[in-house]
Amino acid sequence: MSIAIQMPAAIEQSKARVAEVSVNDKKLEQAAVQFESLLIAQLQSEMRKSIRSINPESSETRERMGGELMDYMDKQLADQMAEQRAFGVADYLIKTLS
């Protein structure tokens, strides 16, 4: 009889652990994708700085006209690339930290 009483409790504990692991996996995936997005955004920013240093006159006009818009577009592009796991950084982090 004690087995019948303990089995449902064990099943409930097992379900709770699975749910907890699932939540933790989702949080890990979200953090990894956000990290990849930040990395991509930083790379884009550094590339823009390089372009400005090569040709400052051309980029100065563009910067005045749409610097904030370009920053927004860069962020959106970085987010999209990270969601697609374009560089594989998120996948590597998930694999390593799981």
C-alpha positions in Angstrom: 0.0 0.0 0.0 2.8 2.4 0.7 4.0 2.0 -2.9 0.6 3.1 -4.2 0.8 6.2 -2.0 4.4 7.1 -2.9 4.0 6.6 -6.7 1.7 9.6 -7.3 4.0 11.8 -5.2 7.0 10.6 -7.2 5.2 11.2 -10.4 4.3 14.7 -9.3 7.9 15.4 -8.3 9.1 14.1 -11.7 6.6 16.3 -13.5 7.7 19.3 -11.5 11.4 18.6 -12.3 10.6 18.3 -16.1 8.7 21.6 -15.9 11.6 23.3 -14.1 14.1 22.0 -16.6 11.9 23.2 -19.4 11.7 26.7 -18.0 15.4 26.7 -17.4 16.1 25.6 -20.9 13.9 28.3 -22.3 15.7 30.9 -20.2 19.1 29.6 -21.3 18.0 29.7 -24.9 16.6 33.3 -24.6 19.8 34.5 -22.9 22.0 32.8 -25.5 20.0 34.4 -28.4 20.2 37.8 -26.7 24.0 37.4 -26.2 24.4 36.6 -29.9 22.3 39.6 -30.8 24.5 41.9 -28.7 27.6 40.4 -30.3 26.2 41.0 -33.8 25.1 44.5 -32.9 28.6 45.2 -31.6 30.2 43.9 -34.8 27.9 46.1 -36.9 28.8 49.1 -34.8 32.5 48.5 -35.2 32.1 48.0 -39.0 30.3 51.3 -39.2 33.2 53.0 -37.3 35.7 51.5 -39.7 33.7 52.9 -42.7 33.6 56.3 -41.1 37.3 56.3 -40.6 37.9 55.3 -44.2 35.6 57.9 -45.7 34.5 60.4 -43.1 32.9 62.9 -45.5 30.4 60.4 -47.0 29.5 58.9 -43.7 29.1 62.2 -41.9 26.2 63.2 -44.1 24.5 59.9 -43.7 25.1 60.0 -39.9 23.4 63.4 -39.6 20.4 62.3 -41.7 19.7 59.0 -40.1 22.0 58.0 -37.3 19.2 57.0 -34.9 17.3 55.2 -37.7 20.5 53.3 -38.6 21.0 52.3 -35.0 17.4 51.0 -34.8 17.8 49.1 -38.1 21.1 47.6 -36.9 19.4 46.4 -33.7 16.6 44.8 -35.6 18.9 43.2 -38.0 21.0 41.8 -35.1 17.9 40.5 -33.4 16.8 38.7 -36.6 20.2 37.2 -37.3 20.4 36.0 -33.7 16.9 34.4 -33.9 18.1 32.5 -37.0 21.3 31.6 -35.1 23.3 33.1 -38.0 26.7 32.9 -36.3 26.0 29.8 -34.2 27.0 31.5 -31.0 23.7 30.9 -29.3 23.7 27.2 -30.3 27.3 26.8 -28.9 26.4 28.5 -25.6 23.3 26.3 -25.2 25.2 23.2 -26.0 28.0 24.1 -23.6 25.9 25.3 -20.7 23.2 22.5 -20.8 
